[in-house]
Amino acid sequence: MDKRGQPLIKPKYALHAFRHFFASWCINLKERGGRELPVKVVQQLLGHSSVVMTLDRYGHLFPRGDDRGELAAAAKRLLG
């Protein structure tokens, strides 16, 4: 600790970063190592007051209805 009581070495990741990691893990597809949870469950796990709050922050991570086919086609083109 320095003279002001602050740590000399700051952690690379703050605790809040792990919250975002947890949210993205809950949302990601199972094939990609995630839990693939519905938005309402993610909202409850994160303690958000509404699904609107969850979707405003993490909506870009939830798969669209057509993502699976699109991703499978892209993987096939990439991996052969």
Rosetta blueprint (number, residue, H / E / L):
1 M L
2 D L
3 K L
4 R L
5 G L
6 Q L
7 P L
8 L L
9 I L
10 K L
11 P L
12 K L
13 Y L
14 A L
15 L H
16 H H
17 A H
18 F H
19 R H
20 H H
21 F H
22 F H
23 A H
24 S H
25 W H
26 C H
27 I H
28 N L
29 L L
30 K H
31 E H
32 R H
33 G L
34 G L
35 R L
36 E L
37 L L
38 P L
39 V H
40 K H
41 V H
42 V H
43 Q H
44 Q H
45 L H
46 L H
47 G L
48 H L
49 S L
50 S L
51 V H
52 V H
53 M H
54 T H
55 L H
56 D H
57 R H
58 Y H
59 G H
60 H H
61 L H
62 F L
63 P L
64 R L
65 G L
66 D L
67 D H
68 R H
69 G H
70 E H
71 L H
72 A H
73 A H
74 A H
75 A H
76 K H
77 R H
78 L H
79 L H
80 G L
